[in-house]
């Protein structure tokens, strides 16, 4: 949904073409394609000029005190203003992509309603309406997760009416227009293009279960079920990296996704691991540093397969190899994390998950600079119970439906208008 982009009126993310939205936020990475050298200084300039991304948001509290937590991919400048009749506080931001799930911020305690979106002139706003006069103070601000996330924590408490009115009187920004008065346009009918990657194939059989199941067969059967489930959804088109028992190198899978102009790549796997008791699904996004030892062992195993069959990283395009380490710092990673969280949410309570199911590692198949990508470990063939499930047609169909629903939820998050 797009609201009129006149002064101070909210222009929501849904008003931009989905393809242009994702492509725009991967512009820094795309500029590297075809290059033969890595230019970190230029990348830093691109990152500084690109929109900020709000990765996560949380609200907790009651009728007397509320805490707001916002996570950004890098530190944004902001201004805080107040309005009355009704009581409101406005966080004024640089242009921002609100990439957290739709339901992250809901009415709670003092907070009666929340609206957010771009407000034109490369700016964005978050508007909070309260049941009483309040003071909104930045309690904490700092970097988490080795520099990957900038966290801002606001404490919201009740104050006297005269104190609130004093805050309003110092909020001198006449360009503000209440976005509730803006007319909404018709949402665009953009289509999401998904590339489903059935891991392994041909000479590369992948893992083998205790009962003899081959990973390449498991992933192809699941990919076909997922393709069918996705094609039932409106606004989604699907392509597959392979439709038979053929071998594709990891770099070829990446190129296939880019050649298809994919909006998302979902790579399906069912690996083996030394810990035979470990079972359940896991969702991985790309990082140059693995989140844990299990992730590192799997990425070593997967990336080694190309070398075993004679398709080493040296055969990959120079531009892809050059940006592998830097990719984890681009906006593409943020969109990948958004999709991964949607998958975890759809699986919870329906599909068994391992502890801490959202992980990251340097999987080569996830390295496309302009295609948000996730790798889904549907289970572990090294575990007998998981092997039984992975071969169960009913389980496969139900799980494919859940995964397809997570993609649809992701699409709606990208396209939905913010109120």
C-alpha positions in Angstrom: 0.0 0.0 0.0 1.3 3.5 -0.9 0.2 6.6 0.9 0.5 10.0 -0.7 4.1 11.1 -0.5 3.5 14.7 0.2 5.2 16.4 3.1 5.1 14.3 6.2 2.7 11.6 4.8 3.7 8.0 5.2 4.8 6.1 2.1 4.8 2.5 3.0 7.1 -0.2 1.7 4.3 -1.9 -0.1 4.2 1.0 -2.6 7.4 0.1 -4.2 7.9 -2.8 -6.7 9.1 -5.9 -4.9 11.8 -6.5 -7.4 13.0 -2.9 -7.3 12.9 -3.0 -3.5 15.2 -6.0 -3.1 17.4 -5.0 -6.0 17.8 -1.5 -4.6 18.9 -2.7 -1.2 21.4 -5.0 -2.9 22.8 -2.2 -5.0 26.2 -2.2 -3.3 26.7 -5.9 -4.0 25.4 -5.6 -7.6 27.9 -2.9 -8.3 30.6 -5.5 -7.7 29.4 -7.9 -10.4 31.9 -8.1 -13.3 34.6 -6.5 -11.2 38.0 -8.1 -10.8 39.0 -6.4 -7.6 37.4 -6.0 -4.2 36.9 -2.4 -3.2 36.0 -2.1 0.5 36.2 1.7 0.5 33.5 2.0 -2.2 31.4 -0.6 -0.4 31.5 1.4 2.8 30.3 4.5 0.9 27.4 2.4 -0.7 26.4 1.1 2.7 26.4 4.6 4.2 24.1 5.9 1.4 21.7 2.9 1.3 18.4 2.8 3.3 18.6 1.6 6.9 17.0 -1.7 7.7 15.0 -2.3 10.9 15.6 -6.0 11.5 13.5 -6.7 14.6 11.2 -4.9 17.0 9.7 -5.8 20.4 7.3 -4.1 22.8 6.7 -5.2 26.4 5.1 -3.6 29.5 1.8 -2.6 31.1 -0.4 0.4 31.7 2.3 2.3 33.6 5.5 1.5 31.8 6.5 0.1 28.4 9.9 -0.8 26.9 10.5 -0.7 23.1 13.5 -2.5 21.5 14.5 -1.8 17.9 17.3 -3.6 16.1 18.9 -2.0 13.0 21.6 -3.3 10.7 23.6 -0.1 11.5 23.2 2.9 13.7 20.6 5.4 12.4 20.3 9.1 13.4 16.9 9.9 14.8 14.8 12.6 16.3 12.0 12.2 18.9 9.0 14.5 18.8 5.6 14.6 20.6 2.1 15.5 19.6 -1.1 15.7 21.6 -4.9 15.2 21.0 -4.2 12.3 21.1 -1.0 11.7 22.9 1.7 10.6 20.5 5.4 10.2 20.2 7.2 10.1 16.8 10.6 8.6 16.1 11.9 10.4 12.9 14.4 8.3 11.0 16.4 8.3 7.8 14.9 6.2 5.0 14.3 2.8 6.5 13.1 -0.6 5.4 10.9 -2.1 8.1 11.9 -5.8 7.6 10.6 -7.2 10.9 7.5 -9.5 10.9 4.1 -7.8 10.6 3.0 -8.8 14.1 6.1 -7.7 16.0 4.6 -4.5 17.3 1.1 -4.7 18.7 -1.0 -2.6 21.1 0.2 -3.2 24.6 -0.3 -1.5 27.9 0.2 2.3 27.5 0.5 1.9 23.7 -2.8 2.2 21.9 -1.6 2.0 18.3 1.6 1.9 16.2 2.2 3.1 12.6 5.4 3.2 10.6 6.7 3.7 7.1 8.6 6.0 4.8 7.5 9.6 4.9 9.1 11.0 1.7 12.3 13.0 1.2 14.4 10.0 2.2 12.9 9.9 5.7 10.9 7.4 7.7 8.7 7.6 10.8 7.4 5.5 13.6 4.3 6.9 15.3 3.1 5.7 18.7 -0.2 6.7 20.2 -0.6 6.4 24.0 -3.4 6.2 26.6 -1.8 8.9 28.7 0.9 11.6 28.6 4.3 9.9 28.5 8.0 10.5 28.3 9.9 8.3 25.8 13.6 8.1 26.7 16.5 6.2 25.0 17.6 3.9 27.8 20.3 1.9 25.9 22.0 2.0 22.5 24.8 -0.1 21.3 26.1 -2.8 19.0 25.3 -6.5 19.4 26.4 -9.6 17.6 30.0 -8.6 16.6 28.9 -5.4 15.0 26.1 -6.9 13.0 23.2 -5.2 14.8 22.6 -1.8 16.4 20.1 -2.1 19.3 18.1 0.9 20.6 16.0 0.5 23.8 13.4 3.1 24.7 11.6 3.3 28.1 8.2 4.8 28.0 6.7 6.1 31.3 3.7 8.2 32.4 4.4 11.9 33.2 2.2 14.8 34.2 0.1 16.6 31.6 2.0 19.9 31.9 5.3 18.1 31.4 4.0 16.4 28.3 2.6 19.7 26.9 6.1 21.2 27.5 7.6 18.4 25.4 5.0 19.1 22.6 5.8 22.8 22.6 9.5 22.1 21.9 8.6 19.7 19.0 8.8 22.3 16.3 8.4 20.5 13.0 5.5 22.1 11.0 6.0 19.7 8.1 4.3 16.9 10.0 0.9 15.8 8.6 -1.0 13.0 10.3 -0.8 10.0 8.0 -4.3 8.9 9.0 -5.6 11.7 6.7 -3.7 10.4 3.6 -5.5 8.4 1.0 -4.4 4.9 0.2 -3.8 3.7 -3.3 -4.3 0.2 -4.6 -1.6 -2.2 -3.6 0.6 -3.4 -6.5 0.3 -6.9 -7.9 3.9 -7.8 -7.8 5.0 -11.4 -8.3 7.6 -13.2 -6.2 10.0 -15.4 -8.2 11.3 -18.4 -6.1 14.0 -20.7 -7.1 13.9 -24.1 -5.2 17.2 -25.8 -5.1 17.2 -29.6 -4.4 20.6 -30.2 -2.9 23.1 -32.7 -4.4 22.2 -34.9 -7.5 23.9 -37.1 -10.0 27.4 -38.2 -9.0 27.0 -36.2 -5.8 24.6 -38.3 -3.7 24.9 -36.3 -0.5 24.3 -38.0 2.8 23.1 -41.6 3.2 20.7 -42.7 6.0 21.0 -45.9 8.1 18.2 -47.4 6.0 20.0 -46.5 2.7 18.1 -43.3 1.9 20.0 -40.9 -0.3 20.0 -37.2 0.3 19.7 -36.3 -3.4 16.5 -38.3 -3.6 15.0 -36.8 -0.4 15.7 -33.3 -1.5 14.3 -33.7 -5.0 11.1 -35.3 -3.7 10.7 -32.4 -1.2 11.5 -29.8 -3.9 8.7 -31.1 -6.1 6.3 -31.0 -3.2 7.4 -27.5 -2.3 7.0 -26.3 -5.9 3.5 -27.7 -6.0 2.6 -26.0 -2.7 4.1 -22.6 -3.8 2.2 -22.7 -7.1 -1.1 -22.8 -5.2 -0.3 -19.3 -3.8 -1.2 -16.2 -5.7 1.6 -13.9 -6.8 4.3 -16.6 -6.7 6.2 -18.2 -9.6 8.6 -21.1 -9.1 11.6 -22.5 -10.9 13.9 -25.4 -9.8 17.7 -25.7 -10.1 17.2 -29.4 -11.0 14.2 -31.6 -11.9 16.0 -34.9 -12.3 19.0 -36.8 -10.9 21.6 -34.5 -12.4 24.7 -32.9 -11.0 25.0 -29.1 -10.6 28.0 -27.4 -9.0 27.3 -25.0 -6.1 28.3 -22.0 -8.3 26.0 -23.2 -11.1 23.1 -23.2 -8.6 23.9 -19.7 -7.7 24.1 -18.7 -11.3 20.7 -20.4 -12.0 19.1 -18.3 -9.3 20.5 -15.1 -10.7 19.7 -16.1 -14.3 16.1 -16.6 -13.2 16.1 -13.1 -11.7 15.0 -14.8 -8.5 13.6 -12.9 -5.5 14.4 -15.8 -3.2 16.5 -19.0 -3.3 15.5 -21.9 -1.0 18.1 -24.7 -0.9 16.9 -28.0 0.6 19.2 -30.4 2.4 19.1 -33.4 4.8 22.6 -34.0 5.9 24.4 -36.4 8.2 26.2 -35.4 11.3 28.4 -37.3 13.8 25.9 -36.7 16.7 23.4 -39.4 15.7 20.9 -38.3 18.4 20.6 -34.8 16.8 17.4 -34.4 14.8 15.0 -31.8 13.6 14.9 -28.9 11.1 17.4 -26.0 10.9 17.4 -22.9 8.8 20.7 -21.3 7.7 21.6 -17.9 6.3 24.9 -16.8 5.0 27.8 -15.6 7.1 31.6 -15.6 6.8 31.7 -17.0 10.3 29.7 -20.1 11.4 27.4 -19.6 14.3 28.5 -22.9 16.0 30.5 -26.1 15.6 27.5 -28.0 14.0 27.1 -25.2 11.4 30.8 -25.3 10.6 30.9 -29.0 10.2 28.0 -28.9 7.8 29.3 -26.1 5.7 32.7 -27.9 5.5 30.9 -31.0 4.3 28.7 -29.2 1.8 31.3 -27.0 0.3 33.8 -29.9 0.0 31.4 -31.8 -2.3 32.2 -29.5 -5.3 36.0 -30.3 -4.9 35.3 -34.0 -4.6 33.5 -34.1 -8.0 36.0 -31.6 -9.6 34.1 -28.3 -9.4 36.2 -26.2 -7.1 35.6 -22.5 -6.1 38.3 -21.6 -8.7 35.7 -22.4 -11.4 33.2 -19.9 -9.9 33.0 -16.3 -11.4 35.6 -14.0 -10.0 32.9 -11.5 -8.9 31.2 -14.1 -6.8 34.4 -15.3 -5.1 35.5 -11.7 -4.4 32.4 -10.7 -2.4 31.9 -13.9 -0.4 33.2 -12.4 2.9 31.7 -9.0 2.3 28.2 -10.4 1.4 27.3 -11.0 5.0 27.3 -7.2 5.5 24.9 -6.3 2.7 21.2 -5.7 2.8 20.6 -9.0 1.1 21.6 -10.7 4.3 18.8 -8.8 6.1 16.1 -10.0 3.7 17.5 -13.6 4.0 17.2 -13.3 7.8 13.6 -12.1 7.4 12.7 -15.2 5.3 14.5 -17.5 7.7 12.6 -16.2 10.6 9.3 -16.7 8.7 10.3 -20.3 8.1 11.1 -20.9 11.8 7.8 -19.3 12.8 5.7 -21.5 10.4 7.5 -24.6 11.6 7.1 -24.0 15.4 4.7 -26.5 16.9 4.3 -28.3 13.6 7.8 -29.5 12.6 10.4 -30.6 15.0 13.2 -28.1 15.3 16.7 -28.4 16.8 17.7 -26.1 19.6 18.5 -22.6 18.3 17.2 -23.5 14.8 18.1 -20.2 13.2 21.8 -20.4 12.4 24.3 -19.1 9.9 27.5 -20.3 8.1 29.4 -19.8 4.8 27.4 -22.1 2.5 28.5 -21.4 -1.0 25.0 -22.0 -2.4 23.8 -18.9 -0.5 26.3 -16.5 -1.9 24.3 -14.7 -4.7 24.8 -11.0 -3.9 21.4 -10.0 -5.1 19.2 -13.0 -4.2 18.1 -13.4 -0.6 18.8 -17.1 0.2 18.2 -19.6 2.9 19.3 -23.2 3.3 16.8 -25.5 5.0 18.0 -28.6 6.7 14.7 -30.6 6.8 16.2 -33.1 9.2 19.3 -35.3 9.6 19.6 -38.6 7.7 22.1 -39.7 10.4 19.1 -40.0 12.7 16.8 -43.0 12.2 13.6 -41.2 13.2 14.4 -38.2 11.0 15.1 -40.6 8.1 11.6 -42.2 8.5 10.0 -38.7 8.5 11.9 -37.5 5.5 10.6 -40.6 3.5 7.0 -40.1 4.7 4.9 -38.6 2.0 2.3 -37.2 4.3 5.0 -35.5 6.4 6.7 -34.2 3.3 3.5 -32.7 1.9 2.5 -31.1 5.2 6.0 -29.6 5.7 6.1 -28.3 2.2 2.8 -26.5 2.8 4.2 -24.9 5.9 7.3 -23.8 4.1 5.2 -22.4 1.3 3.1 -20.5 3.8 6.3 -18.9 5.2 7.2 -17.7 1.8 3.7 -16.2 1.3 4.0 -14.5 4.7 7.4 -13.1 3.7 5.9 -11.8 0.5 3.1 -10.1 2.4 5.6 -8.5 4.8 7.4 -7.0 1.8 4.3 -5.8 0.0 1.8 -5.0 2.8 1.1 -1.4 3.6 2.0 -0.2 7.1 -0.7 1.6 9.1 
